[in-house]
Structure formats: structure tokens, C-alpha cells
């Protein structure tokens, strides 16, 4: 509800994704592979929500949407040999819930009384602060495979890293043929 109140629209995506996304956007060289994928391009389980959101954003841009705000709440799939097999877990795999958002285009919908300004890193970090309120996050310079090296921060709460916020790396912006660089965040929901 908080993200919807900030102007984001929820999207629900498959948990199986393109292997290329895992390598490029998540920096995951060994994603969890499916034995029997529903399509050849959806052959691995996601370890990040960012690839799916980038696909949704690209789809909207290709249909001439000038302003896009999307978020997803979902599970990611990480190898972890310490996870036991139970009724609620799969042995060797950690499946945490994450929340991620992506924004592209003007900060506000067009209006005659305001000057148009493109969304930037500070807008995305402000959205993260609003989402976490009243808890006060701390942002520290960091690197993430999907994000611009100088426009990325790790999000900390009580000294514990809970995610990242930043701008899409120029290499991926060019690769995905986007008109401008979207800003994004991904947080551990718990």
C-alpha cells in the first residue's frame, strides 16, 4: 500500500527467468537451473526481482509510456546448503521475500504549472525512506552488477544491509535500449 501510495503499480512476474538476466543484472554465475522449463528462455530461478521489473519497464516504454513506476513483492531463490528440508522449505535453497521497485521518466505526471524533471537516485532513495518509515535507513556507497558504479548505495537498517538502491548501469541501459536510465531498489522484505 505504501508503494502504491507513492505512485507505483504492482506487477506479478514468473519466478523463472532468462539466464542472461541472472548473469548480467544479479551477478549470479550459477543460477538455479530448471530441469523442465516452460520455455527455453525461462530456464533458471531468479535471485533478484530486478530483471523482471526491467522487462516490464521495457514493455511499457515500447508502448510509448513516458512515465513508468512498477514494483514487485516476491520470492527469490538462492543456494544455501544450511537450509534443511521441511514442509515449508526445500533443502539447500533459501527463498527469501523481497520487494523491488523501478521508475523511469518524469517525477510527476505532466502538469502545466510545474517544470518536468526526470526521476533520479534521490527520488528512489526517498521512496525507500518513505517505505521504511518510521525506521531511518542509512545509505552507503556500494556496487551492484545492475547499477551505475557512482549512483548506487547499500541500504542499512540498524547496521544490517537489507538491499540496494541506484540507477541502472549505462551498459544495461544501452543493451535494453531504454530512453533514459531508470532508478531502482531491491530490499529484503523481512
JOJOMO-V641909 format. One record per residue. RES is the residue in one letter. OMEGA is omega in whole degrees, -180 to 180 (NA if undefined). Layout:
<<RES:OMEGA> <RES:OMEGA>>
//
This chain:
<<X:179> <X:180> <X:176> <X:177> <X:177> <X:177> <X:178> <X:175> <X:-178> <X:175> <X:178> <X:-175> <X:176> <X:176> <X:176> <X:-169> <X:176> <X:179> <X:179> <X:178> <X:-178> <X:179> <X:-173> <X:-170> <X:-179> <X:-178> <X:-176> <X:-177> <X:-178> <X:180> <X:178> <X:-177> <X:177> <X:177> <X:-176> <X:-177> <X:180> <X:176> <X:-175> <X:-180> <X:179> <X:-168> <X:-179> <X:176> <X:-176> <X:172> <X:178> <X:177> <X:-172> <X:-180> <X:179> <X:180> <X:178> <X:177> <X:179> <X:179> <X:179> <X:178> <X:180> <X:178> <X:180> <X:177> <X:173> <X:173> <X:-177> <X:-177> <X:-178> <X:174> <X:-179> <X:174> <X:176> <X:175> <X:-177> <X:180> <X:169> <X:-171> <X:-175> <X:175> <X:178> <X:-177> <X:-179> <X:-179> <X:179> <X:175> <X:178> <X:177> <X:-176> <X:-177> <X:175> <X:-176> <X:176> <X:-179> <X:175> <X:-175> <X:-178> <X:174> <X:178> <X:171> <X:-179> <X:178> <X:180> <X:-179> <X:-180> <X:175> <X:-178> <X:178> <X:-179> <X:173> <X:-178> <X:-180> <X:-175> <X:-175> <X:-179> <X:177> <X:-179> <X:178> <X:-180> <X:177> <X:-179> <X:-178> <X:-176> <X:175> <X:-180> <X:179> <X:175> <X:177> <X:177> <X:178> <X:179> <X:180> <X:-176> <X:-177> <X:10> <X:177> <X:-178> <X:177> <X:174> <X:180> <X:177> <X:-179> <X:-178> <X:175> <X:178> <X:-176> <X:-178> <X:-169> <X:178> <X:-176> <X:-179> <X:-177> <X:-178> <X:178> <X:172> <X:179> <X:-180> <X:173> <X:-177> <X:177> <X:-179> <X:179> <X:-180> <X:179> <X:-177> <X:172> <X:180> <X:180> <X:180> <X:179> <X:-179> <X:178> <X:-179> <X:175> <X:179> <X:-179> <X:-179> <X:175> <X:179> <X:-177> <X:176> <X:-177> <X:176> <X:172> <X:-173> <X:172> <X:173> <X:-175> <X:172> <X:-173> <X:-178> <X:NA>>
//
